[in-house]
Amino acid sequence: MPAYEVEHVCPLTDDQKDRLASAITKIHSQQFSAPKLFVNVRITDVSGQRTYVAGKQIVEMEKLIRLDEQYKSNRIFAYVRHGPSRTQSDYDAVSKALTQAWEEIVPGTELRLVMFYGAIVAGMEAGFSIPQAGDDKQWIEENMDAFKKKAEEGDEHFRELVEEYGR
């Protein structure tokens, strides 16, 4: 349901990418009660892209910073379902948790931006219409038989979802 876009300029190992994806999934799932199966994360190296801040290319800005510091523009964009059940403090808590996870997994670098876009109004994923924000538990209950069927047919992701919700 949510789509997290991690853009990094510092080098990341495959292990760091895997750990970031796991951390993002866990943080979102715990804060918003979304099934882990439906938390999508894409990690992209953007070190070769031209990035601008205040209308100036970042390379130009680096000249303004002390020589022993390296300007980093690692960032996470989150496209989520927004609704009345999700408050500013919820998003702040997720932002802080994501920043802490970044600092633990990629020490010595800065996660400069975490930005939420409440842009998802409807859609389908894995053949299921996505619920409104805050309706995940009811949606899981309503679709559990179909989830179990997919699990029984050998879909490992749905087996994990059924295990996650203890049914």
C-alpha positions as CSV (number, residue, x, y, z in Angstrom):
1,M,0.0,0.0,0.0
2,P,2.6,2.6,0.9
3,A,5.5,3.2,-1.4
4,Y,8.8,4.3,0.2
5,E,11.4,5.7,-2.2
6,V,14.8,5.8,-0.7
7,E,17.2,8.0,-2.7
8,H,20.9,7.8,-1.6
9,V,24.1,9.5,-2.7
10,C,26.4,7.7,-0.3
11,P,27.4,4.1,-1.2
12,L,25.2,1.4,0.4
13,T,26.0,-2.2,0.5
14,D,23.4,-4.8,-0.3
15,D,23.2,-5.7,3.4
16,Q,22.5,-2.0,4.3
17,K,19.8,-1.9,1.6
18,D,18.2,-5.0,2.9
19,R,18.3,-3.7,6.5
20,L,16.8,-0.4,5.5
21,A,14.0,-2.1,3.7
22,S,13.3,-4.3,6.7
23,A,13.4,-1.3,9.1
24,I,11.1,0.8,6.9
25,T,8.6,-2.1,6.6
26,K,8.6,-2.7,10.4
27,I,8.3,0.9,11.3
28,H,5.4,1.6,8.9
29,S,3.6,-1.6,9.8
30,Q,3.9,-1.0,13.5
31,Q,2.8,2.6,13.4
32,F,-0.1,2.2,11.0
33,S,-1.1,-1.4,11.4
34,A,-0.5,-2.1,7.7
35,P,0.4,-5.7,6.7
36,K,4.1,-6.0,5.9
37,L,3.3,-7.7,2.6
38,F,1.9,-4.4,1.3
39,V,4.7,-2.1,2.4
40,N,6.8,-1.4,-0.8
41,V,10.3,0.0,-0.7
42,R,12.5,1.0,-3.6
43,I,16.1,2.1,-3.0
44,T,17.8,4.1,-5.7
45,D,21.4,5.4,-6.0
46,V,21.0,9.0,-7.1
47,S,24.6,10.0,-6.8
48,G,24.8,10.6,-10.5
49,Q,21.7,12.9,-10.7
50,R,21.9,16.6,-10.7
51,T,20.1,17.9,-7.5
52,Y,19.3,21.5,-6.7
53,V,18.7,23.2,-3.5
54,A,17.7,26.9,-3.4
55,G,18.1,26.9,-7.2
56,K,21.8,25.9,-7.0
57,Q,23.3,22.6,-8.0
58,I,24.5,20.8,-4.9
59,V,28.1,20.7,-6.3
60,E,28.0,24.5,-6.1
61,M,26.7,24.4,-2.5
62,E,29.6,22.1,-1.5
63,K,32.0,25.0,-2.1
64,L,30.2,26.9,0.7
65,I,30.7,24.1,3.2
66,R,33.8,23.3,5.2
67,L,36.2,21.0,3.4
68,D,36.0,18.3,6.0
69,E,32.2,18.0,5.6
70,Q,30.5,16.3,2.7
71,Y,27.0,17.5,1.8
72,K,24.7,14.5,1.7
73,S,21.3,14.4,0.2
74,N,20.1,11.0,1.2
75,R,16.3,11.2,1.5
76,I,13.1,9.1,1.9
77,F,9.9,10.0,0.1
78,A,6.8,8.1,1.4
79,Y,3.6,7.8,-0.6
80,V,0.9,6.8,1.9
81,R,-2.8,6.7,2.4
82,H,-3.7,9.7,4.5
83,G,-6.8,10.0,6.6
84,P,-8.2,11.2,9.9
85,S,-6.7,8.2,11.7
86,R,-3.2,9.3,10.9
87,T,-2.0,12.4,12.8
88,Q,0.9,14.7,12.5
89,S,2.4,13.1,15.5
90,D,2.1,9.7,13.8
91,Y,4.1,11.0,10.8
92,D,6.6,12.7,13.1
93,A,7.1,9.4,15.0
94,V,7.7,7.5,11.8
95,S,10.1,10.2,10.6
96,K,12.1,10.0,13.8
97,A,12.2,6.2,13.7
98,L,13.3,6.2,10.0
99,T,16.1,8.7,10.9
100,Q,17.2,6.6,13.8
101,A,17.2,3.4,11.7
102,W,19.2,5.2,9.0
103,E,21.8,6.4,11.6
104,E,22.2,2.8,12.9
105,I,22.4,1.2,9.5
106,V,24.4,3.8,7.6
107,P,26.5,5.4,10.3
108,G,28.5,8.6,9.5
109,T,26.0,9.8,6.9
110,E,23.0,12.1,7.1
111,L,19.5,11.3,6.1
112,R,18.6,14.9,5.1
113,L,14.9,14.5,4.3
114,V,11.9,12.4,5.2
115,M,8.8,13.5,3.3
116,F,5.3,12.1,3.4
117,Y,2.9,12.5,0.6
118,G,-0.7,11.5,1.3
119,A,-1.3,10.8,-2.3
120,I,-2.7,7.3,-2.4
121,V,-6.5,7.6,-2.7
122,A,-7.3,4.2,-4.2
123,G,-5.7,1.2,-6.0
124,M,-5.2,-2.5,-6.1
125,E,-2.3,-4.6,-5.0
126,A,-1.9,-8.3,-5.4
127,G,-5.5,-8.4,-6.7
128,F,-7.0,-6.7,-3.7
129,S,-8.5,-3.2,-3.5
130,I,-6.6,-1.2,-0.9
131,P,-8.5,0.0,2.1
132,Q,-8.8,3.6,3.4
133,A,-6.2,4.7,5.9
134,G,-7.1,3.2,9.3
135,D,-9.3,0.5,8.0
136,D,-6.6,-2.1,7.6
137,K,-7.7,-4.5,10.4
138,Q,-11.2,-4.7,9.1
139,W,-9.9,-5.1,5.6
140,I,-7.7,-8.0,6.7
141,E,-10.6,-9.7,8.4
142,E,-12.8,-9.3,5.3
143,N,-10.1,-10.7,3.1
144,M,-8.5,-13.3,5.3
145,D,-10.2,-16.3,3.5
146,A,-8.8,-15.1,0.2
147,F,-5.3,-14.5,1.8
148,K,-5.4,-18.1,3.3
149,K,-6.3,-19.5,-0.1
150,K,-3.4,-17.7,-1.8
151,A,-1.1,-19.1,1.1
152,E,-2.4,-22.6,0.5
153,E,-1.7,-22.3,-3.2
154,G,1.9,-21.7,-2.3
155,D,2.2,-17.9,-2.2
156,E,5.0,-17.4,0.4
157,H,4.1,-13.7,0.9
158,F,0.5,-14.5,1.8
159,R,1.6,-17.4,4.0
160,E,3.7,-14.8,6.0
161,L,0.7,-12.4,6.0
162,V,-1.5,-15.1,7.5
163,E,1.2,-16.0,10.1
164,E,1.6,-12.3,10.9
165,Y,-2.0,-11.9,11.9
166,G,-2.2,-15.3,13.7
167,R,-5.1,-16.8,12.0
